[in-house]
Amino acid sequence: MAKLNRLFRKIGIEVKLYRPTNMNWLRQYNIKTVIDIGANVGQFAREISGVLPQAHIHSFEPLDVCHEELKNNTRDLDITIHPYGLGDANYQTAIHLHQHSPSSSLLKMNDLHEEVFPNSKAFECRPVQVKRLDDVLSRDTLEDNILIKADVQGFEDKVISGGRHVFSQAKVLIIETSFEPFYEQQVLFDDLYAMLRDLNFSFRGNLWQESHPHDGRVLHSDSIFIKH
């Protein structure tokens, strides 16, 4: 797998696999609602539905180029698709679109991103709508026992700030966290950890992590946080 990842990096593609057999531990939390932030084309939604078939999924994806495939890939799931991004305010903005759409971000890529993924420059900007999670979903409209997954390419702190009420009601979080910045003005692990500690979550390890292809240092991970 490591050799395959290095090959894909050369063309600007990052491969992440969600394996439902590795997430069976989630079943103990009786999850009834999954909030998939940064849904792309439904990869996580499909995987998590195999682990938590009883859960309703709310998928958020701002990129119009992903919407049709997202709908097709999840048409047989219990899902609501929200065609916009999440942040700390409600506004219209532009997203930096990358040829590998999961790398697209509301933030500009920096030199480290281009160093690790040499062909990863954004090739255009697309208009997107951004909303606050707390304005879209309320505690009264969600079933108990919530899992939130967020993979938003450096915008995690803004998502949390605009969704503190919903985040505070969750039992489990799976959030992409970085130890070095891939995007300009990106908040790193320590600050995200402090935000989530303030919401009474504990760090419980990683589902996956990415290392620098040259020196092996850990760059970012999909981190697990559990409510105390």
Residue frames as qw, qx, qy, qz and C-alpha x, y, z in Angstrom:
[[0.000, 0.884, 0.467, 0.000, 0.00, 0.00, 0.00],
 [0.326, -0.757, 0.095, 0.559, 2.86, 2.41, 0.79],
 [0.364, -0.116, 0.593, 0.709, 4.34, 1.94, -2.71],
 [0.155, 0.620, 0.686, 0.348, 0.93, 2.52, -4.26],
 [0.163, -0.906, -0.285, 0.269, 0.48, 5.72, -2.25],
 [0.355, -0.549, 0.312, 0.690, 3.87, 7.03, -3.42],
 [0.302, 0.216, 0.701, 0.609, 2.88, 6.35, -7.02],
 [0.019, 0.795, 0.583, 0.165, -0.39, 8.23, -6.65],
 [0.303, -0.789, -0.105, 0.525, 1.34, 11.16, -4.90],
 [0.394, -0.173, 0.455, 0.780, 3.40, 11.79, -8.02],
 [0.020, 0.410, 0.601, 0.686, 0.21, 12.70, -9.85],
 [0.184, -0.262, 0.175, -0.931, -1.27, 14.64, -6.94],
 [0.723, -0.323, -0.399, -0.461, -3.60, 11.96, -5.57],
 [0.168, -0.354, 0.757, -0.523, -3.91, 10.94, -1.95],
 [0.627, -0.159, -0.697, -0.310, -5.44, 7.54, -1.22],
 [0.277, -0.239, 0.668, -0.647, -7.36, 6.94, 1.99],
 [0.495, -0.164, -0.795, -0.309, -9.34, 3.77, 2.63],
 [0.517, -0.303, 0.413, -0.686, -12.12, 3.52, 5.20],
 [0.400, 0.052, -0.909, -0.102, -12.47, -0.12, 6.21],
 [0.645, -0.451, -0.098, -0.609, -15.77, -0.98, 7.94],
 [0.869, -0.185, -0.441, 0.124, -14.21, -4.09, 9.55],
 [0.479, 0.108, -0.406, 0.770, -11.85, -1.72, 11.40],
 [0.191, -0.284, 0.131, -0.930, -14.73, 0.40, 12.68],
 [0.556, -0.375, -0.717, -0.190, -16.87, -2.24, 14.35],
 [0.327, -0.212, -0.577, 0.717, -16.05, -0.59, 17.69],
 [0.188, -0.121, -0.063, -0.973, -18.51, 2.16, 16.70],
 [0.503, -0.340, -0.684, -0.404, -21.44, -0.23, 17.16],
 [0.413, -0.326, -0.695, 0.489, -21.18, -0.01, 20.95],
 [0.025, -0.179, -0.199, 0.963, -22.32, 3.63, 20.80],
 [0.264, 0.585, 0.758, -0.115, -25.69, 2.84, 19.18],
 [0.063, -0.283, 0.222, 0.931, -25.19, 5.61, 16.60],
 [0.392, 0.618, 0.664, -0.152, -28.47, 6.83, 15.08],
 [0.343, 0.932, 0.075, -0.092, -27.19, 9.90, 13.17],
 [0.698, -0.114, 0.255, 0.659, -24.03, 10.29, 11.06],
 [0.202, 0.948, 0.032, -0.243, -22.96, 13.77, 9.92],
 [0.777, 0.082, 0.327, 0.531, -20.51, 13.44, 7.03],
 [0.060, 0.947, -0.014, -0.316, -18.81, 16.81, 6.48],
 [0.077, 0.647, -0.652, -0.389, -16.77, 16.87, 3.29],
 [0.837, 0.111, 0.482, -0.232, -18.63, 13.96, 1.70],
 [0.059, -0.410, 0.712, 0.567, -16.94, 14.21, -1.73],
 [0.537, 0.100, -0.583, -0.602, -18.59, 11.43, -3.78],
 [0.824, -0.296, -0.022, -0.483, -19.88, 9.37, -0.85],
 [0.561, 0.317, -0.741, 0.189, -16.90, 7.17, 0.01],
 [0.021, -0.166, 0.746, -0.644, -17.31, 7.46, 3.77],
 [0.644, -0.001, 0.156, -0.749, -21.11, 7.35, 3.61],
 [0.832, 0.158, -0.455, -0.276, -21.02, 4.00, 1.85],
 [0.461, 0.232, -0.772, 0.371, -18.43, 2.56, 4.25],
 [0.160, -0.136, 0.612, -0.762, -20.14, 3.75, 7.42],
 [0.730, -0.014, -0.075, -0.679, -23.55, 2.50, 6.27],
 [0.749, 0.121, -0.649, -0.045, -22.09, -1.01, 6.31],
 [0.308, 0.082, -0.725, 0.610, -21.07, -0.59, 9.95],
 [0.148, 0.276, 0.539, -0.782, -24.07, 1.45, 11.14],
 [0.011, -0.296, -0.763, -0.574, -26.97, 0.47, 8.86],
 [0.170, -0.702, -0.677, 0.141, -29.52, 1.86, 11.31],
 [0.239, -0.545, -0.109, 0.796, -28.11, 5.42, 11.18],
 [0.414, 0.856, 0.302, 0.065, -29.44, 8.26, 9.05],
 [0.606, -0.112, 0.160, 0.771, -26.63, 10.10, 7.23],
 [0.171, 0.956, 0.129, -0.199, -26.42, 13.85, 6.63],
 [0.722, 0.048, 0.266, 0.637, -23.79, 14.46, 3.93],
 [0.053, 0.930, 0.024, -0.363, -22.35, 17.94, 3.26],
 [0.642, 0.010, 0.446, 0.623, -20.50, 18.58, -0.01],
 [0.127, 0.770, 0.079, -0.621, -20.08, 22.05, -1.60],
 [0.105, -0.369, 0.655, 0.651, -18.47, 21.00, -4.90],
 [0.706, 0.397, 0.085, -0.581, -21.00, 20.88, -7.73],
 [0.483, 0.473, -0.693, -0.249, -18.69, 18.57, -9.71],
 [0.033, 0.153, -0.954, 0.254, -19.21, 15.90, -7.03],
 [0.531, 0.039, 0.378, -0.757, -22.98, 16.14, -6.55],
 [0.793, 0.219, -0.301, -0.483, -24.18, 13.80, -9.29],
 [0.573, 0.241, -0.772, 0.133, -21.71, 11.06, -8.37],
 [0.114, -0.152, 0.703, -0.685, -22.50, 11.53, -4.68],
 [0.688, 0.079, 0.165, -0.703, -26.21, 11.03, -5.39],
 [0.791, 0.263, -0.484, -0.268, -25.57, 7.98, -7.57],
 [0.408, 0.284, -0.803, 0.328, -23.22, 6.36, -5.06],
 [0.070, 0.008, 0.730, -0.680, -25.64, 6.79, -2.14],
 [0.491, -0.123, -0.332, -0.796, -29.05, 6.42, -3.78],
 [0.706, -0.245, -0.647, -0.154, -29.76, 3.22, -1.81],
 [0.381, -0.055, -0.623, 0.680, -28.77, 4.71, 1.58],
 [0.258, -0.832, -0.488, 0.064, -30.81, 6.46, 4.26],
 [0.495, -0.137, 0.032, 0.857, -29.24, 9.84, 3.52],
 [0.149, 0.944, 0.267, -0.121, -29.90, 13.57, 3.24],
 [0.639, 0.157, 0.150, 0.738, -27.47, 15.46, 0.96],
 [0.088, -0.917, -0.167, 0.351, -26.72, 19.13, 1.72],
 [0.705, 0.490, 0.180, 0.480, -25.08, 20.85, -1.30],
 [0.048, 0.917, -0.160, 0.363, -22.96, 23.40, 0.56],
 [0.560, 0.222, -0.581, 0.547, -19.94, 23.69, 2.81],
 [0.560, -0.752, -0.344, 0.039, -19.80, 24.40, 6.53],
 [0.430, 0.370, -0.276, 0.776, -17.97, 27.16, 8.38],
 [0.259, -0.340, -0.572, 0.700, -18.31, 29.72, 11.17],
 [0.246, 0.451, 0.131, -0.847, -20.71, 32.03, 9.26],
 [0.590, 0.531, 0.608, 0.013, -23.22, 32.02, 6.40],
 [0.093, 0.764, -0.253, -0.586, -21.77, 33.45, 3.20],
 [0.843, 0.528, 0.090, 0.038, -20.92, 32.91, -0.46],
 [0.299, -0.743, 0.509, 0.315, -17.26, 32.31, -1.33],
 [0.703, 0.535, -0.429, -0.188, -14.99, 30.42, -3.73],
 [0.859, -0.343, 0.377, 0.058, -13.38, 27.02, -3.27],
 [0.089, 0.670, -0.666, -0.316, -9.99, 26.12, -4.74],
 [0.943, 0.179, 0.132, -0.249, -10.75, 23.19, -7.00],
 [0.243, -0.545, 0.773, 0.215, -8.08, 20.51, -7.50],
 [0.561, 0.255, -0.647, -0.448, -8.02, 17.86, -10.22],
 [0.412, -0.161, -0.877, 0.190, -8.20, 15.34, -7.36],
 [0.318, -0.652, -0.267, -0.635, -11.40, 16.73, -5.84],
 [0.708, -0.580, -0.379, 0.140, -10.85, 15.51, -2.22],
 [0.569, -0.147, -0.137, 0.798, -7.88, 17.92, -1.97],
 [0.032, 0.631, 0.279, 0.723, -10.04, 20.94, -2.85],
 [0.405, -0.437, -0.537, 0.597, -10.28, 23.50, -0.05],
 [0.020, -0.952, -0.287, -0.102, -11.66, 26.87, 0.95],
 [0.396, -0.813, 0.269, 0.331, -8.06, 27.67, 1.92],
 [0.541, 0.740, -0.392, -0.080, -5.10, 28.12, -0.42],
 [0.964, -0.070, -0.091, 0.240, -2.54, 25.29, -0.56],
 [0.219, -0.901, 0.351, 0.131, 0.95, 26.05, 0.70],
 [0.320, 0.659, -0.670, -0.120, 4.44, 24.85, -0.27],
 [0.350, -0.258, 0.879, -0.196, 4.35, 21.68, 1.87],
 [0.746, 0.352, 0.441, -0.354, 1.25, 20.46, 0.06],
 [0.641, 0.705, -0.238, -0.190, 2.95, 20.90, -3.30],
 [0.002, 0.610, -0.790, 0.059, 6.11, 19.22, -1.95],
 [0.484, -0.065, 0.842, -0.231, 4.25, 16.09, -0.86],
 [0.591, 0.522, 0.615, -0.015, 1.83, 16.10, -3.80],
 [0.336, -0.266, 0.347, 0.834, 3.83, 17.70, -6.66],
 [0.018, -0.240, -0.615, -0.751, 0.92, 18.00, -9.10],
 [0.161, -0.553, -0.780, 0.245, -1.64, 19.17, -6.57],
 [0.016, -0.152, -0.043, 0.987, -2.09, 22.83, -7.48],
 [0.376, 0.601, 0.588, -0.390, -5.66, 24.06, -7.74],
 [0.336, 0.146, 0.581, 0.727, -6.61, 24.78, -11.34],
 [0.145, -0.493, -0.357, -0.780, -9.69, 26.95, -10.82],
 [0.116, 0.080, 0.618, -0.773, -12.00, 28.48, -8.24],
 [0.245, -0.424, -0.761, -0.425, -15.69, 27.60, -8.01],
 [0.340, -0.394, 0.177, -0.836, -18.42, 29.54, -6.16],
 [0.449, -0.248, -0.852, 0.101, -19.85, 27.73, -3.13],
 [0.469, -0.672, -0.077, -0.568, -22.30, 28.45, -0.35],
 [0.377, 0.108, -0.757, 0.523, -21.05, 28.13, 3.25],
 [0.561, -0.606, -0.209, -0.524, -23.39, 27.75, 6.24],
 [0.208, -0.450, 0.703, -0.510, -23.12, 27.18, 9.98],
 [0.328, -0.088, -0.939, -0.042, -23.87, 23.62, 11.04],
 [0.005, 0.317, 0.709, -0.630, -25.93, 24.94, 13.98],
 [0.379, 0.354, 0.005, -0.855, -28.12, 26.85, 11.51],
 [0.495, 0.187, -0.685, -0.501, -28.71, 23.79, 9.32],
 [0.639, -0.210, -0.740, -0.025, -29.21, 21.01, 11.86],
 [0.366, -0.574, 0.315, -0.661, -30.69, 21.48, 15.31],
 [0.104, -0.197, 0.912, -0.346, -30.62, 19.14, 18.27],
 [0.601, 0.205, 0.472, -0.611, -34.39, 18.75, 17.99],
 [0.746, 0.480, -0.194, -0.418, -34.18, 17.42, 14.41],
 [0.417, 0.475, -0.775, 0.031, -31.46, 14.81, 15.05],
 [0.903, -0.310, -0.277, -0.108, -31.76, 11.39, 16.61],
 [0.528, -0.769, 0.358, -0.025, -29.54, 10.77, 19.63],
 [0.783, -0.264, 0.475, 0.303, -26.10, 9.17, 19.52],
 [0.496, 0.860, -0.049, -0.111, -24.39, 11.23, 16.83],
 [0.738, -0.168, 0.323, 0.568, -21.17, 10.47, 14.92],
 [0.290, 0.927, -0.051, -0.231, -19.54, 13.40, 13.13],
 [0.761, -0.001, 0.328, 0.560, -16.88, 12.86, 10.47],
 [0.175, 0.955, -0.002, -0.240, -15.12, 15.99, 9.14],
 [0.675, -0.063, 0.403, 0.615, -12.58, 16.01, 6.31],
 [0.249, 0.924, 0.287, -0.040, -12.50, 19.61, 5.11],
 [0.687, 0.393, 0.038, 0.610, -8.89, 20.28, 4.17],
 [0.377, 0.100, -0.252, 0.886, -7.79, 22.73, 6.85],
 [0.284, -0.433, -0.150, -0.842, -11.20, 24.28, 7.59],
 [0.521, -0.319, -0.784, 0.111, -11.95, 22.10, 10.62],
 [0.203, -0.240, -0.494, 0.810, -11.78, 24.88, 13.22],
 [0.287, 0.018, -0.147, -0.946, -14.31, 26.98, 11.30],
 [0.558, -0.219, -0.701, -0.387, -16.66, 23.98, 11.03],
 [0.454, -0.317, -0.723, 0.413, -16.45, 23.37, 14.78],
 [0.052, -0.153, -0.257, 0.953, -16.94, 27.06, 15.61],
 [0.429, -0.002, -0.265, -0.864, -20.09, 27.19, 13.51],
 [0.733, -0.167, -0.563, -0.343, -21.43, 23.92, 14.93],
 [0.033, 0.340, -0.742, 0.576, -20.58, 23.95, 18.62],
 [0.663, -0.106, 0.339, -0.659, -24.11, 23.05, 19.67],
 [0.922, 0.207, -0.202, -0.258, -24.35, 20.02, 17.34],
 [0.527, 0.438, -0.667, 0.292, -20.76, 18.97, 18.07],
 [0.216, -0.370, 0.646, -0.632, -21.42, 19.12, 21.81],
 [0.816, -0.027, 0.232, -0.529, -24.27, 16.61, 21.35],
 [0.754, 0.386, -0.516, -0.130, -22.13, 14.07, 19.47],
 [0.881, -0.427, 0.205, -0.011, -20.71, 10.90, 21.00],
 [0.764, -0.125, 0.404, 0.488, -17.92, 10.22, 18.49],
 [0.299, 0.886, -0.155, -0.319, -15.87, 12.45, 16.17],
 [0.789, 0.036, 0.377, 0.483, -13.59, 11.36, 13.31],
 [0.161, 0.970, 0.013, -0.184, -11.73, 14.49, 12.18],
 [0.761, 0.407, -0.054, 0.502, -8.79, 15.05, 9.87],
 [0.382, -0.902, 0.076, 0.184, -6.08, 16.77, 11.91],
 [0.681, 0.606, -0.188, 0.365, -2.73, 18.10, 10.69],
 [0.707, -0.554, -0.048, 0.437, 0.60, 18.38, 12.49],
 [0.307, -0.280, 0.286, 0.864, 2.08, 20.62, 9.82],
 [0.413, 0.611, 0.230, -0.635, 0.12, 23.10, 7.68],
 [0.476, 0.233, 0.716, 0.455, -0.93, 22.00, 4.21],
 [0.132, 0.768, 0.468, 0.417, -3.00, 25.15, 3.70],
 [0.159, 0.363, -0.188, 0.899, -2.55, 28.83, 4.49],
 [0.391, -0.354, 0.249, -0.812, -4.03, 29.83, 7.89],
 [0.757, -0.166, -0.599, -0.200, -4.70, 26.19, 8.75],
 [0.533, -0.605, 0.402, -0.433, -5.21, 25.35, 12.43],
 [0.444, 0.331, -0.831, 0.050, -3.15, 22.35, 13.57],
 [0.612, -0.260, -0.746, 0.007, -3.79, 19.43, 15.90],
 [0.303, -0.140, -0.596, 0.730, -3.00, 21.18, 19.19],
 [0.238, 0.034, 0.097, -0.966, -5.55, 23.95, 18.66],
 [0.631, -0.137, -0.523, -0.557, -8.24, 21.56, 17.42],
 [0.544, -0.166, -0.774, 0.279, -7.54, 19.32, 20.41],
 [0.067, -0.109, -0.458, 0.880, -8.05, 22.31, 22.74],
 [0.453, -0.048, -0.194, -0.869, -11.35, 23.19, 21.04],
 [0.701, -0.144, -0.624, -0.314, -12.63, 19.64, 21.38],
 [0.398, -0.112, -0.726, 0.550, -11.42, 19.28, 24.97],
 [0.172, 0.012, 0.237, -0.956, -13.51, 22.37, 25.71],
 [0.676, -0.042, -0.279, -0.680, -16.51, 20.43, 24.33],
 [0.695, -0.338, 0.534, -0.343, -15.68, 17.50, 26.66],
 [0.924, 0.334, -0.169, -0.081, -14.07, 15.14, 24.13],
 [0.594, -0.576, 0.526, 0.199, -11.04, 12.90, 24.67],
 [0.449, 0.613, -0.578, -0.298, -8.49, 11.98, 21.98],
 [0.860, -0.161, 0.452, -0.173, -8.52, 8.20, 21.38],
 [0.565, -0.190, 0.678, 0.430, -6.01, 7.65, 18.55],
 [0.291, 0.500, -0.381, -0.721, -6.08, 7.60, 14.76],
 [0.863, 0.320, 0.336, -0.198, -7.88, 5.59, 12.11],
 [0.767, 0.469, 0.169, 0.404, -5.20, 6.51, 9.57],
 [0.237, -0.864, 0.125, 0.426, -2.16, 8.76, 9.25],
 [0.696, 0.683, 0.015, 0.219, -0.02, 10.14, 6.43],
 [0.635, -0.554, 0.182, 0.507, 3.78, 10.42, 6.61],
 [0.212, 0.836, -0.319, -0.394, 6.17, 12.57, 4.60],
 [0.944, 0.330, -0.025, -0.003, 7.44, 10.47, 1.66],
 [0.505, 0.662, -0.429, 0.349, 11.07, 11.56, 2.20],
 [0.099, 0.444, -0.681, 0.575, 11.75, 11.64, 5.94],
 [0.437, -0.252, -0.863, 0.027, 8.77, 9.75, 7.36],
 [0.042, 0.081, 0.506, -0.858, 7.49, 12.42, 9.77],
 [0.091, 0.570, 0.816, -0.047, 3.75, 12.25, 10.42],
 [0.048, 0.158, 0.229, 0.959, 1.90, 15.05, 8.62],
 [0.523, -0.122, 0.078, -0.840, -1.78, 14.50, 9.27],
 [0.032, -0.057, -0.991, 0.117, -4.26, 11.88, 10.42],
 [0.528, -0.436, -0.433, -0.586, -7.91, 10.95, 10.81],
 [0.073, 0.211, -0.718, 0.659, -8.20, 11.41, 14.57],
 [0.484, -0.471, -0.711, -0.196, -10.80, 9.85, 16.86],
 [0.090, -0.248, 0.444, -0.856, -12.40, 11.80, 19.72],
 [0.411, -0.414, -0.808, -0.081, -14.88, 10.30, 22.17],
 [0.352, -0.685, -0.022, -0.637, -17.25, 12.19, 24.49],
 [0.017, 0.296, -0.778, 0.553, -16.28, 11.85, 28.15]]
